[in-house]
Amino acid sequence: MIEYRNLRVALLGAGSVGTQVASLMLRHAEELAQRTGAGLELAGVAVRDLSRRRSPEIPAELYTTDAEELIVGADIVIELIGGIEPARSYVLQALNSGADVITGNKALLATHGAELFEAAEQVGAQLYYEAAVGGAIPIVRPLRESLAGDRVKRILGIVNGTTNFILDRMDTEGESLEAALATATELGYAEADPTADVEGHDAAQKAAILASLAFHTNVPIESVHREGISSITLQQVEAARAAGYVLKLLAICERLADGDGGEGVSTRVYPALVPLDHPLAAVRGAKNAVFVEAEAAGDLMFYGAGAGGIESASAVLGDLVSAARRHVIGGPGVAESHHANLPALPISRVTTRYQITLSVIDQPGVLAAVAALFAGHGVSVETVTQSVAQGPDAAPLSATLVIGTHLASEADLAATVADLATSDVVSAVTSVLRVEGS
């Protein structure tokens, strides 16, 4: 029997996720009340345009343009507006009033997370954000709670469905990047302006959130090394497949030695070669997956829909149930564990394997000269494959070398590539890709 008073829930934003949240709250009100021990009253839905038609439909009287008035008196505020402002101001208003806040706003958390968590801690409120990373995939709560006593070593994540769809189409259908992007746009996986996805901004924001959670330290978005997929060619994808890899845009969060006897955090986003036998290689289409390597728990993988209105609404409602239960049980919110203060390490501190593709002059002694450049910077060559382009009279014109390395530091590899680019025997450095997950 429900004896606790009704909890007033203010919903800010009625996009694809917001309308689904409102619809599910209304449709499953009795069941949600049984799960939480309190009735959840949808006090209203703040929007900018009252005349816009939305689906699924919810009662028109719930809509309002006055978000600030809606926040006043709310026990729980759900922010699904997106962007920085006015979302930041609304979230701070809600937290400062003592309301718990649920958000799916990755950009806001990656940019102003420290400020928001501090505001919540000051008043004993709670900030929930399961929907901010991975859509329906439950990854925030496992990192925040289930693995809080473990020591996470590394996270490899496919956290952007648009880029995964594009790279998968290139791999399985032989489409160019431009053609795969057009297909993604047609199917609704890509926005009219796909820059945030294709250039890795979206994945970088999520990486900052994951790293902050996993390593109990504040990781600012400015410290995340970011490379997108806009320069990836079909030839690179085909060469990866032939070598036993698949190309994925990875968000990588890693605990590394800082060079002074301590530890730091490397957070980075870039296209990488993933071995075909790694679980992430099988993540197809627009799906997301997060692979966690922990000291005690071992390897864990979280897989599912990374976006979508009803899928992300599932994560929001999970947070809503948690917030409502906290109100019923009582007690202050649990503060974020961001007190390790590990330094953010530059990309030069990273050590991994690489695959470098070179166009070289086809003449005796070239391979030895190239190998000497690698050796000069302490980069050990593991594999070399060569193909020769033939001229019209069957005379060799140039050769392509694909060189795989053993583990090497990013700094040493960068110095090697710089020397290769100015070498007399190298016509062009056509590709440099990192190998992860091996």
MIRO-29107 format. One line per 3 residues: number of its first residue (from 1); their letters; for each residue x, y, z of C-alpha. Coordinates in steps of 0.02 Angstrom, whole numbers, plus 32768, in hexadecimal, padded with zeros to 4 digits. Example, Ala and Ser with C-alpha at 12.3 -4.5 7.8 and 13.67 -1.06 7.14 Angstrom:
1	AS	8267,7F1F,8186; 82AC,7FCB,8165;
END
This chain:
1	MIE	8000,8000,8000; 8043,80AC,7FCF; 8049,811B,8069;
4	YRN	80CF,819A,803B; 8095,823D,7FEE; 8098,8256,7F32;
7	LRV	813D,8293,7EEC; 8134,8323,7E71; 819C,8305,7DD5;
10	ALL	81C9,8394,7D60; 81FD,8363,7CB0; 8265,83DF,7C4C;
13	GAG	8266,83B9,7B92; 81F0,8357,7B22; 825D,8314,7A98;
16	SVG	8264,825D,7A66; 829C,8228,7B15; 8234,82A3,7B7A;
19	TQV	818E,8274,7B29; 81B2,81BC,7B45; 81DC,81DC,7BFC;
22	ASL	8139,823C,7C14; 80D3,81B8,7BB9; 811E,8128,7C1C;
25	MLR	8107,8184,7CC1; 804F,819E,7C9D; 8031,80F1,7C56;
28	HAE	808A,8093,7CE2; 8063,8108,7D73; 801A,8081,7DE3;
31	ELA	80A8,8007,7DC4; 812C,808D,7DE3; 80D5,80BC,7E85;
34	QRT	80DB,8008,7EBF; 8195,7FFF,7E98; 81C2,80A1,7EF0;
37	GAG	8146,80AA,7F7E; 8108,8155,7F46; 8099,8198,7EBF;
40	LEL	80F8,81F3,7E35; 8096,828C,7DFF; 80CD,82D8,7D58;
43	AGV	80BA,838F,7D88; 80DB,83CE,7CD8; 814A,83CC,7C3F;
46	AVR	81AE,8468,7C12; 81C1,848C,7B58; 81EC,8522,7AED;
49	DLS	8160,850E,7A6E; 80B1,84E1,7AA9; 806F,84D2,79F7;
52	RRR	80E6,8449,79BF; 809A,839C,79A9; 80F6,8312,7A04;
55	SPE	80EF,8256,7A07; 80BC,81FA,7A6E; 8033,8273,7A9E;
58	IPA	801D,82A5,7B53; 7F95,8315,7B9D; 7FA8,83C7,7B5D;
61	ELY	7F87,8411,7C09; 802C,83CA,7C47; 8091,8438,7BD2;
64	TTD	80D7,84DF,7C0B; 815A,855A,7BD1; 8186,858F,7C83;
67	AEE	820F,8516,7CB6; 8243,857A,7D4E; 8193,857B,7D96;
70	LIV	8185,84C0,7D75; 8225,849F,7DD5; 81E3,84FA,7E6F;
73	GAD	8196,847A,7EE4; 81D4,83E3,7E81; 821E,8352,7EE0;
76	IVI	8275,830B,7E46; 82A6,8368,7DA8; 82CC,830C,7D06;
79	ELI	8336,8374,7C8E; 8330,833A,7BD9; 8349,83E0,7B80;
82	GGI	83FD,83C0,7B4C; 8488,843E,7B30; 84D5,84AE,7BB4;
85	EPA	845C,853F,7BCD; 83D7,854F,7C0B; 83EC,849A,7C46;
88	RSY	8479,84C7,7CBF; 8416,8553,7D0F; 837C,84E5,7D23;
91	VLQ	83DE,8455,7D6F; 8434,84CA,7DEA; 838C,8517,7E19;
94	ALN	8344,846B,7E38; 83D8,842D,7E9E; 83E3,84CC,7F05;
97	SGA	832A,84B6,7F30; 8351,8408,7F72; 8303,83A7,7EE3;
100	DVI	8356,830D,7E9C; 8384,831F,7DE4; 8386,829E,7D5A;
103	TGN	83DD,82CE,7CB8; 8412,827E,7C16; 847B,8315,7BE7;
106	KAL	852B,82D7,7BC1; 8569,8381,7B85; 8532,83D4,7C26;
109	LAT	8581,834F,7C95; 8624,834B,7C33; 8633,8408,7C3C;
112	HGA	85E7,8437,7CE4; 85DD,8391,7D41; 864E,83C7,7DD1;
115	ELF	85E5,8462,7DF1; 8541,8401,7DED; 857E,8375,7E5F;
118	EAA	85BE,83F5,7EDC; 8515,844F,7EDA; 84BC,83A9,7EFA;
121	EQV	8531,837C,7F88; 8519,8425,7FDC; 845E,8409,7FF5;
124	GAQ	845C,834B,8002; 8406,8333,7F5A; 842F,82AE,7ED9;
127	LYY	845E,82BE,7E22; 8435,8226,7DB7; 8471,8211,7D03;
130	EAA	8464,815E,7CC5; 8420,8199,7C1C; 84B5,820A,7BFB;
133	VGG	8525,817B,7BC2; 84F1,80E5,7B5C; 8437,8107,7B51;
136	AIP	83DE,806D,7B96; 8481,8018,7BCA; 8492,8016,7C88;
139	IVR	8547,804F,7C99; 8543,80E8,7D0A; 84F9,808E,7DA1;
142	PLR	8570,7FF7,7D94; 8606,806C,7D90; 85BE,80E0,7E14;
145	ESL	8586,8058,7E8D; 85A9,7FA2,7E5E; 8661,7FBE,7E34;
148	AGD	8680,8049,7EB2; 86E7,7FD5,7F1F; 8749,7F8B,7E8F;
151	RVK	87DA,7FD5,7E2F; 87AC,7FF7,7D7A; 8844,7FEE,7D0A;
154	RIL	87FF,8017,7C5F; 875E,8038,7C01; 8748,8020,7B46;
157	GIV	86A3,8062,7B07; 8641,806E,7A66; 85D3,80FC,7AA3;
160	NGT	8599,8150,7A03; 851C,80EF,799C; 8529,815E,7902;
163	TNF	85E2,8141,78E7; 85D3,8089,790E; 8549,807A,788B;
166	ILD	85B4,80D5,780A; 8651,806C,7829; 85E9,7FCD,782A;
169	RMD	859B,7FF9,7781; 8647,801B,773B; 8683,7F72,777C;
172	TEG	85ED,7F05,774E; 85A5,7F5E,76B5; 8642,7FA9,7669;
175	ESL	85F9,8059,766C; 8666,80F4,7671; 865C,8162,770B;
178	EAA	85F3,81E0,76AB; 8579,815A,7670; 856D,810B,771D;
181	LAT	854C,81B5,776B; 84C2,81D4,76EC; 8474,812D,771B;
184	ATE	8481,8158,77D4; 842C,8200,77B5; 83A1,81B0,7750;
187	LGY	837E,8132,77DA; 837F,81B7,7861; 8422,8181,78B5;
190	AEA	847D,8221,7884; 8448,82D6,789D; 843F,8352,780D;
193	DPT	84E3,8395,7852; 8544,82F8,7885; 85DE,8355,78C2;
196	ADV	85C8,832B,797A; 85C2,8272,7950; 863C,8262,78C0;
199	EGH	86C3,82D0,790F; 86B8,8275,79B6; 8671,8302,7A23;
202	DAA	85DF,8298,7A61; 8650,8205,7A8B; 86CD,8278,7AE3;
205	QKA	8646,82BD,7B56; 8612,820D,7B85; 86C7,81D9,7B9D;
208	AIL	86E0,8267,7C19; 8649,822B,7C7D; 8681,8175,7C7C;
211	ASL	8733,81A1,7CB0; 86F4,820F,7D3E; 8689,817F,7D7E;
214	AFH	8708,80F4,7D66; 879C,814D,7DB3; 8742,81B5,7E38;
217	TNV	878C,8256,7DF9; 8750,82ED,7D99; 8780,82DB,7CE1;
220	PIE	875F,837E,7C83; 8728,8373,7BCE; 87BF,83DC,7B9D;
223	SVH	8834,834F,7BD1; 87E4,82D0,7B5B; 884C,82AF,7ABF;
226	REG	87D2,82A8,7A2D; 87DD,826A,7979; 8747,8245,790C;
229	ISS	8729,81D4,7877; 871A,8256,77EC; 87C2,8224,77A2;
232	ITL	87A2,8167,77A5; 87A1,811B,76F7; 8755,807C,76B3;
235	QQV	8805,8041,768B; 8833,804D,7743; 8799,7FEB,7775;
238	EAA	87BD,7F63,76F4; 8874,7F5A,7728; 883E,7F49,77DD;
241	RAA	87CD,7EB6,77B3; 8858,7E61,774F; 88CD,7E73,77E4;
244	GYV	8850,7E28,785F; 8808,7EC9,78A6; 876D,7F35,789D;
247	LKL	876E,7FF3,78AD; 870C,803E,793D; 8702,80EC,7987;
250	LAI	8735,80C9,7A3B; 8726,812D,7ADA; 87B7,80F4,7B46;
253	CER	87CD,811A,7BFF; 886A,80D3,7C4B; 88CC,80D9,7CEC;
256	LAD	8985,80F5,7CC3; 8A28,8119,7D1E; 8A49,81D3,7D1B;
259	GDG	8B06,81C5,7D10; 8B24,8206,7DC0; 8AFA,8169,7E1F;
262	GEG	8A41,818E,7E26; 89AA,8173,7DB7; 8942,81DB,7D42;
265	VST	88AF,81CA,7CCD; 88B7,81C2,7C10; 8812,81E7,7BBB;
268	RVY	880B,81E4,7AFF; 879C,81C8,7A67; 87DB,818D,79BF;
271	PAL	87BD,810C,7936; 881B,806E,7963; 8839,7FBF,7922;
274	VPL	87E1,7F3D,798D; 880F,7E85,7978; 8781,7E1F,792E;
277	DHP	8781,7DAB,79C5; 8763,7E3A,7A40; 86AE,7E4C,7A7D;
280	LAA	86A5,7F00,7A3F; 86C7,7EC8,798D; 861B,7E76,7989;
283	VRG	85BE,7F17,79B6; 8561,7F3D,7915; 84F0,7FC4,78CF;
286	AKN	84C2,8052,7945; 84D9,7FEC,79E3; 8549,8024,7A73;
289	AVF	85B6,7FBE,7AE7; 8629,7FE3,7B79; 86B4,7F68,7BA5;
292	VEA	86F7,7F7C,7C57; 8799,7F30,7C96; 879A,7F2B,7D54;
295	EAA	881C,7EE6,7DCA; 87AA,7E74,7E30; 870F,7E61,7DC3;
298	GDL	8773,7E3F,7D26; 872C,7E65,7C7B; 8678,7EA3,7C70;
301	MFY	8615,7ED8,7BD7; 8576,7F40,7BD0; 851B,7F3C,7B29;
304	GAG	847A,7F83,7AE2; 8421,8014,7A90; 8488,80B3,7AA2;
307	AGG	83FF,812B,7A6E; 8347,8136,7A44; 82B4,8186,7A9A;
310	IES	8267,80F3,7AF4; 830F,809E,7B14; 8357,8138,7B69;
313	ASA	82B2,8152,7BC4; 82D0,80A9,7C17; 8370,80ED,7C65;
316	VLG	8318,818C,7C9E; 828B,812A,7CF0; 830A,80BC,7D48;
319	DLV	8355,8159,7D94; 82A7,8199,7DBD; 827F,80FC,7E21;
322	SAA	8325,810C,7E7E; 8304,81C2,7EA6; 8254,819F,7EE2;
325	RRH	828E,8112,7F52; 830F,8186,7F9F; 8284,8201,7FCA;
328	VIG	821B,8178,8018; 82A9,812E,807E; 82F5,81D7,80AB;
331	GPG	83A7,8211,80C2; 841B,8282,805E; 8458,825A,7FAF;
334	VAE	84F8,81F9,7F97; 8586,826D,7F65; 85EA,824A,7EC9;
337	SHH	868F,81F1,7EE8; 86FC,826D,7E8B; 8784,8280,7F0C;
340	ANL	8815,821A,7EC7; 8858,82B5,7E6E; 88B9,8251,7DEE;
343	PAL	890C,82C1,7D6C; 88D2,82BE,7CB8; 8960,8279,7C4E;
346	PIS	8987,82B4,7B9D; 8979,8240,7B08; 8A38,8233,7B03;
349	RVT	8A32,81C5,7B9F; 89CB,813E,7B47; 8A1C,8099,7B17;
352	TRY	89C7,802A,7A97; 89E6,7FD0,79F2; 89DB,8026,7949;
355	QIT	89BF,8002,7892; 8A15,807C,781C; 89F9,807B,7760;
358	LSV	8A80,80C9,76F2; 8A91,80EB,763A; 8B48,80D3,7611;
361	IDQ	8BBD,80D5,757C; 8BD3,8024,753C; 8C8F,800B,753B;
364	PGV	8D0F,7FA3,7599; 8D37,7FDB,7649; 8C91,8033,766C;
367	LAA	8C53,7FB5,76EC; 8CF8,7FBD,7749; 8CF2,807B,774B;
370	VAA	8C40,807B,778C; 8C6A,7FF9,7811; 8CFD,8064,7849;
373	LFA	8C8A,80F9,7865; 8C1A,8090,78D5; 8CAD,8049,7934;
376	GHG	8CF7,80F6,794B; 8C62,8128,79B6; 8C55,8084,7A14;
379	VSV	8BB9,8049,79B8; 8BC1,7F8D,7999; 8B78,7F4C,78F6;
382	ETV	8B0E,7EAF,7906; 8AC9,7E94,7856; 8AE7,7ED8,77A7;
385	TQS	8A7F,7EB9,770C; 8AA9,7F00,7662; 8A4A,7F18,75C0;
388	VAQ	8A93,7F61,7521; 8A38,7FCF,74A4; 8A63,7FA8,73EF;
391	GPD	8A7F,8027,7367; 8A35,801D,72B6; 8ACB,7FB7,727B;
394	AAP	8AC6,7F45,7312; 8B4F,7FAD,7361; 8B3C,7FC5,741D;
397	LSA	8B18,807B,744B; 8AFC,8077,7505; 8ADB,8003,7596;
400	TLV	8A65,8008,7629; 8AA6,7FCF,76D1; 8A2F,7FA4,775F;
403	IGT	8A94,7F9C,77FF; 8A53,7F59,78A4; 8AB2,7F85,7942;
406	HLA	8AC8,7F3A,79ED; 8A96,7FA5,7A81; 8ADB,8055,7A70;
409	SEA	8ABD,80FD,7AC0; 8A57,8180,7A65; 8AE9,81F9,7A74;
412	DLA	8B64,817F,7A22; 8AE8,8152,799A; 8AC6,820B,7974;
415	ATV	8B81,822B,7963; 8B92,8195,78F0; 8B03,81CF,7880;
418	ADL	8B4D,827E,7877; 8BF2,8236,7838; 8B9A,81C2,77BE;
421	ATS	8B3B,8256,7773; 8BDF,82AE,7748; 8C3F,8213,7710;
424	DVV	8C80,820D,765D; 8C3F,815B,7647; 8B8E,817C,7686;
427	SAV	8B14,81CD,760D; 8A89,81DD,768E; 8A50,81A2,7739;
430	TSV	89A1,8171,7703; 895C,812C,77A6; 8985,8120,785F;
433	LRV	890C,80BA,78C7; 8917,807D,797A; 88F1,7FC9,79AB;
436	EGS	8887,7FB6,7A49; 883E,7F21,7AA3; 88C6,7EA5,7A7B;
END
